[in-house]
C-alpha cells in the first residue's frame, strides 16, 4: 500500500529496504537497520498523536522498543570502523496522517518496513548478531500483527514477515 | 482393478465373444500382477546395491514436515470449530506457503494433493482448547524455526527468519 504511494510520489526519504546494495557487509546492513529504526521512532511521534487510550499506550511502547534497538545499534556500530549514519530532522510521510485510520495504517507499514531491514541483515550476520536481527524482525512482525488487529485488518498476519512484496 | 479391464497380452480374446475375459486371460493377468509384485522389490534391491549413497536428507526436511503438520492441524481445527475458520485458514495457507518455499529451496517439487492429516492424536474440541493447542504447537514451531535460522547458511537465513517470525505472529493471532 505505502510502497505504491511512495513510488507514485517518488519519495526517497524513508529508507526503502529494496534499495539495499547487492552485496552489503554486516556493517552496512546494520547501518541500514539503524536508519530504519530512526525512521520508525520518528513515525511513531506522528502516529501517537492520532491514537487514544490503549492504542496510544501501544504506540509509546513500540516507540520505546525501537529506541532500544536504535541505541543497541549505535553502540555496536560505534565500535566498528564504519560510518554510523546520523538521524534526520524529519522524514517525508508516504501519505497524510491526519486521523486514526491513517495512523494505524502507517504503524503497520513502519513495522513491516523495519522488519524488512532486519530480515535483510540475517544473511550477512552470524551468531549473536543474527539472533539479534531475528529477534528484532520477530518483534516488528508481532507489532505489525497487533496493529492490524487494532485497525480491523484481516488477516492479521502475513505469510513472510519482512519479505519484499 | 486390473482384472476388470482388458489386459494387453498381445493375443486377442475374440474367441470368447463379447464377454471378453477368458479363464486363460484372467490367469495371465493374475500372473502379471504376481510378477509385478515380485519385480518391484527386486528393482528396489538393485538400486540399493549400487555404490551411490542415498541422498542425504536436507536440513530443511523436518521443518517442511512441521509446516505441513501445522497446516493440517489448522485445517482440522477449522473444520472442528467452523467459527474459527476465518482465523485459522489464513494461518494454514501460510504454513503451506512456507512448505512450498522450503521445498523450492531444497530443490524438490511439492507433491500435489491435499495435506496429509497430521499426527494430531485425539481431536480437540471446544474453541478455547483448540486455540490453546494450536498456540502451543506454533510456539514450538517458532523455536524450531529460530534454531534453524541461527544455524542456516546465508542463502536460507532470511527465509527461515520470516518463517520463525510468522509462527510468532500466529501465536499472537490465536490469542
Interface residues (C-beta under 8 A of the other chain):
Chain A: X115 X118 X119 X120 X122 X123 X124 X125 X127 X130 X131 X133 X134 X137 X138 X140 X141 X142 X144 X145 X146 X149 X154 X155 X156 X157 X158 X159 X160 X161 X162 X163
Chain B: X86 X87 X90 X91 X93 X94 X97 X98 X101 X142 X146 X149 X150 X154 X155 X157 X158 X159 X160 X161 X162 X163 X164 X165 X166 X168 X169 X170 X172 X173
